[in-house]
Amino acid sequence: MLVYSANSCLATSKTLLAKELELIKMRAIAYSTMIDVAEREFNILIRKK
């Protein structure tokens, strides 16, 4: 039963990592959007072009 437990643990770990990756991607999109809005609304350069 130890092998089954290890496989179950790996599957759970993989699921948690996938969820964490999705959150990190969404955070990056949010930050990028926030910078885009700030540059457009306040007419300032934040990113180097």
Sequence and secondary structure as in RCSB ss.txt:
>XXXX:A:sequence
MLVYSANSCLATSKTLLAKELELIKMRAIAYSTMIDVAEREFNILIRKK
>XXXX:A:secstr
 HHHHHHHHHHHHHHHHHHHHHHHHHHHHHHHHHHHHHHHHH    S  
